[in-house]
C-alpha cells in the first residue's frame, strides 16, 4: 500500500508588541537580514521588515516560526510573482 504524507498548512500569523518584538509564523525562508532590514518568504508572499538594531532571536525552520527584536519601523507584504517562483533573475526579466 502506498504511504501518504499529509502536509498541514499552518497559515500565517504576525504579532507585534510595542514595535520592539515581533513573532511570525508561516515563514518558509529568510532571504536576507541585517541590522536595518529583514526579508522573509512566507506562505503569504515576501515580507520586508525595516527598522534599527534588528535581531533574529529565534528561528525554527521546522515550525516555520521566527522571533525578531529591535525597533520595528515598517512591515511590507509583497506577492510572490510568477517570475520569482520560477527562479528567474531580475536581469532575466528585464531582457526578455
C-alpha positions in Angstrom: 0.0 0.0 0.0 1.2 3.5 -0.8 2.3 5.7 2.1 0.7 9.1 2.0 2.0 12.1 3.9 -0.4 14.8 4.9 1.0 18.3 4.8 -0.8 20.6 7.1 -0.6 24.3 6.2 0.0 26.3 9.3 -1.2 29.6 7.8 0.5 32.9 8.7 0.3 34.9 11.9 2.1 38.2 12.7 2.1 39.5 16.3 4.0 42.7 17.3 4.4 44.1 20.8 5.3 47.8 21.3 7.2 48.0 18.0 10.1 46.2 19.7 9.2 42.5 19.4 7.5 40.5 16.6 6.6 36.9 16.3 5.7 35.5 12.8 4.5 32.0 11.7 4.3 30.6 8.2 7.8 31.7 7.4 9.4 29.4 4.7 12.7 31.1 4.2 14.9 34.0 5.4 16.1 35.7 2.2 18.4 38.3 3.8 18.9 40.2 7.1 21.0 42.9 8.6 20.6 45.4 11.4 18.2 47.6 9.4 16.2 45.2 7.1 15.0 41.6 7.2 13.4 40.0 4.1 11.4 36.9 4.7 9.5 34.5 2.4 6.2 33.3 3.9 3.1 31.3 2.9 1.5 34.7 2.0 4.4 36.2 -0.1 7.5 38.2 0.8 7.7 40.2 4.0 10.2 43.1 4.3 10.7 44.4 7.8 12.7 47.7 8.3 13.9 49.3 11.5 17.0 49.7 13.6 19.1 47.2 15.6 17.0 44.3 14.3 18.0 40.8 15.6 16.6 37.4 14.8 16.1 36.0 18.3 14.7 32.6 17.3 14.2 30.8 14.0 12.6 27.4 13.7 12.5 26.1 10.1 10.6 23.0 11.1 7.8 25.0 12.8 8.1 27.9 10.3 8.4 30.5 13.1 10.7 33.5 13.7 11.0 36.0 16.5 12.5 39.4 15.8 13.6 42.1 18.2 14.7 45.7 17.7 12.9 48.9 16.7 10.4 47.9 14.0 9.6 50.9 11.7 7.7 49.2 8.8 6.4 45.9 7.6 5.6 45.4 3.9 4.0 42.4 2.3 4.5 41.8 -1.4 3.1 39.0 -3.6 5.4 36.3 -5.0 5.4 37.0 -8.7 5.4 34.1 -11.2 9.0 35.0 -12.3 10.2 34.8 -8.7 8.5 31.4 -8.3 10.3 30.2 -11.5 13.7 31.4 -10.2 14.1 34.0 -12.9 16.5 36.8 -12.1 15.8 40.5 -12.3 18.1 40.9 -15.3 16.4 37.9 -17.0 13.1 39.7 -16.7 14.5 43.0 -18.0 16.0 41.5 -21.1 13.1 39.2 -22.2 
